[in-house]
Amino acid sequence: MKLNKILVVDDEHLIRWSLEQNLKKQGYDIITAGTGEEALRLAREQQPDLILLDIQLPGISGIEVLEKIKDFDEEIIVVMLTAHGGLETAVNAMRMGAHDYVSKPFNFDELSIIIKKALENCDLKREVARLRTETKKSAPNIIGQSRQTQYLMEVLDKVARSEASTVLVQGESGTGKELVAKWIHYSSNRAEKPFIAINCAAVPATLLESELFGYEKGAFTDAKTTKKGLFELADGGTVFLDEIGDMEMSMQTKLLRFLEDRSFRRIGGGRVFTVDVRIISATNKDLQKSIEEKSFRNDLYYRLQVIPIFLTPLRERKEDIIALATHFVELYNKDFNKKVQGIAGMAERMMLEYSWPGNVRELKNVIERAIILGNDETVLLDHLPLEIVAKVSEQVTDAPMSVFRLPPEGIDLEEVEKELIRQALEIT
C-alpha cells in the first residue's frame, strides 16, 4: 500500500526532525526542506500529498511559497505552521488556498487529526474525480417493458431535461428510488457535477445537520477543522435525501429554510453560502398520513414535491419480472465468471406467480444467489429460495377450486384419457 507523502518545510532543524519522527511513526512517508526554494523544488519533483509549511522562512516567505505552489498544483493540501502572533497571516493564507493552520508549539494530537482529515478529504476528491472519469457518466439502466415503466421513462426524461430544483420519489422499499435519482442526475446537464446520497433515517438530527451544512473549526468540542457539508460539496450537482420521511422535525425546519433560497451557514459560522443543487428526496412512507400525524411538515412536503414521482411495486407490473431477472443473470455472470444462459420455464412461472414484497431488490438478490449456488446452464426451480416456492404453493392451495360435474348422460373414460394425453402433448 502506497504511503501518503508529506513535505515538512521549516527553517528550524529541531522542528523538522521532531515532525519527521512523529509523523513517520504514524505511517507517513516524510521529506523535509529548510527553505522556500528547496520546498518548491521538492513539491514539483516529489509531488507530496500534503505540505506542512512554516510561514516564517528565510528568503522566500511561506506565503510566497504557498502562492507559487498553488500556481502549479491547485489541489495540493497545504497546512500552515505559525508562531504565536502570526494568526492573522495564517488566516490570510487560508484565503489564498491553505487548507488549515497549526500554531507553535504543536499539539501533536491536534496536528495528527488535521492531517488525517485533510488527507481523507483529498482521497475523497480523487475518488470522485476517478469515478467521474471512468463513468463519464451514463445514466444507469432502468429495465422494463410494462406500461408503467415506459411511462416512468417518459417522465424521467422530461425531469432530467428540466431545471426542476426538487423532486420527490415515492414507492415501496426495493422499487429503485435511488436508481431513479441517479438516472435523473446523470441524464441531466448536472452529470459532470457530484451526486451525493445520504440516508436521513440512519443519521441522528444533530449529526445530520453537520453532514448537510458543514461546520467551522471550533464550532463544537470535536470540530478540530472546518468541514464542508454535502450541500456545499455537491454545488452544481444533486443531493439525494433518502428516507426523508424519517427526518426529525427540528431538521425538517432547517431543510425548509435552506430550500427557500439554497443558502445556509455552516454550524458555528457567520458567512452565508449559496449553492446550486438539485434536491431529490425519497421515501417509502405515506407522507400525507405523516402530515396528519404531525410527524412531517406540510409546507416541507409541498416544497419537496415540485415534481412527484411514484414507483409501481413489482407485483403490479409482472411484464417486467423476467426482463429484470434476465438482466440480473447477465450482470452476475460477469461478476462471478459464470455462463448461465437463461431461466428455465418452471422457474419463470414461479417468479411470475410470486408477489415480490421486497420488489426489484428482492428479485436481484434471488438471482444473485441462484448464480452463485447453481452449477447449471439455466436458473432452475431448485435454485429459488424455498420460501418463494412455499409462498406460491400457499397461494395456489388457497385459490378456490373449480367444481367439476358429470353430465347426465355420463362420459366415455377412453375419450377422457385421449383428451388428457392431447393436452399434455400441447404443454410439452
Secondary structure, DSSP 8 states (H G I E B T S, - for coil): ----EEEEE-S-HHHHHHHHHHHHHTT-EEEEESSHHHHHHHHHHH--SEEEEES--SSS-HHHHHHHHHHH-TT-EEEEEE-TT-HHHHHHHHHTT--EEEESS--HHHHHHHHHHHHHHHHHHHHHHHHHHHHTT--------SHHHHHHHHHHHHHHHS--SEEEEE--TTS-HHHHHHHHHHTSTTTTS-EEEEETTSS-HHHHHHHHHEE-TTSSTT--S-EE-HHHHTTTSEEEEETGGG--HHHHHHHHHHHHHTEEE-BT---EEE---EEEEEESS-HHHHHHTTSS-HHHHHHHTTEEEE---GGG-GGGHHHHHHHHHHHHHHHHT----EE-HHHHHHHHHS--TTHHHHHHHHHHHHHHH--SSEE-GGGS-HHHHHHHHHHHHHS--------TT---HHHHHHHHHHHHHHH-
